[in-house]
Amino acid sequence: MTEPFVLTSDDPLINRLNFKSFRNSMIRRVVPFIPEPGQPQTMHVMTPWGSELTAKSGDMLISELDKPEDFWPIDSVIFDETYIVVKPGLCIKRAVTLIVPLADVVGGDEDRMVTVHTLEGPETVRAGDFYLAKGVKGEIWPYPKEKVLKTMRPVD
């Protein structure tokens, strides 16, 4: 079995990819992760595709309205720079997200597994099922292809 292709935000390959600007207009749930003093200040979060991410105290936990149990952490500084709270417990992403098909990273091999090192931990995914997203601080993460097609719109 082939080892996954490993990708980090400082990989020179990132600068050669043809990212396109997209905007997400979906309203999402948001809850801050603020553990009590004396409690663990991190929490492990399992993604629907089996990756384990780490939320730290102060991170924001985001989920789709119809799947509140499937949440993911976002660094609070990045959340403040990229999201707007539209009413208590609900937010929308205001920042443009740069995306490229993850298969482009591995020469078009949609079956190739890719480990993307995100701020919250490594995520290993099948290239054909995900896009690679790049955020405002140069952070990267895999973005499910299904969500891109359903919720993202190109920016003109």
N, C-alpha and C positions, 0 to 999 in steps of 0.2 A: 504494500500500500504506500502511496506517495505521501510524504510529509506535507502538511499544509504550507502554502505560501505565507510568509509572515510579512505584515505591513505595519509600519509605525509612522507617526505623523511627521517625523523628520527624514523619512526615506526620500532621496532625490527623485524617485519615480513619481511622487505626488505632484511635483512641479511640471512634469511632462504630460500629465493626464488632461484630457479635454473636458473639464468640468463645465456644466451648464447651470445657470441660475434658475432655481425653482422656488415657489412660494407655497406654503401649506396654509390652508384656510380653515382647518378643522379645529373646532373648540374641544379642549381636553380638560380633564380633571387635573388638579394640582393640589398636593398636600406637602407641607414642609416636613422633613424628617428631623425632629427635635427630641432626642431621647432625654429622659430624666437624668439628673445628676446621679452618678453611681451606676447607671445602666450602660451597657455597651454603646459606644459612640459610633459604631459602624453596623451595617446590616447587609447581609448577603441577599441579592435579588436574582431570581432565576428568570431568564427571558423565555418567551414561548418556544424559541428554537434551541434551548438548552444551555445557553451561556450563563455563567455566574458573574454578576457585576457586584461591585461594592459601593453602597451608599454611605456617605460620611455625614456626621452631624451638620445640619444646615443645608444639605442638599434638598432639592425639590424632587418629589416623586410624582411623575406624570403618567397618566393612563388615558386611553380612549374612553369616551363616555359609556360605551356599551360593553367594555371589558375592564372594569376597575381593578380586577385581580391581576391583570397583566400590566404592571407598572415598571418604569425604569427611572433611575436617578439622573438628575442633571445638576451639575455644579451650580451653586446659588449665584455666583458672579455671572456665569454664562446665561443662566435663566434671566437675571435682571437685564442683561444686554440684548436678549433675543426674544423674550416673551412679554406679553401684556396680560395682566389679570383683568378679565372683563367683568367679573363679579366674584364674590368670595367662593373659592374652590374651583374656579374655572379660568382657563387661560387660552390664549391663541398665540401662535408664533408670529412675530412681526418681522423677523429677520429673514433675508433670503438665505436659502441653503444651496450650496454648490454640490451637485451630484454627477456621478458618472457610473455607467454599468460596471459592477465589480468584475465582470468577465473581461473588460478592457484591461484590467490590471494584470491579468494572467494570459494575455494573448488570445482571448476569445474562448478559452476552455471553460465552458459553463459548469462542468462537473468538478472542477478543481476546488478543493477546500482552501479557504483563505482565513488566516488568523489576523484580525484587525485589532491592534492595541489601542483601545479607547481610554479616555480619562478614568473610567470606572473599572477597567480590567479588560483582558483579552476576550474576544468573541470569535469563535470559529464557525464559519458559515459556508454554504455552497455558493460559488460565484454566480451561477445562473439565477439564483433566487434573491439576490440582493444588489443594491447599488452601494457605492462608496459615497458617503457624505462628508463634507468638510465644513467646519463651522467658523465662527468669527475669530477664534483664537488659534486657528490652524488645527484644531482637534478633528479627529476623524472617527467615524463609526459606520458600521454596516446598517443600511436602511432597507427594510424589506421591499422587494420589488412590487408586491401586491399593494402595499401602502402608497408607494410612489404613484402607481397607476390610478389609485382610487382617490388620493387626497392632494396630490401635488400638481401645480400648474406652472408651465414655463413662464419666466419673466421676459417680457419683450424688451 
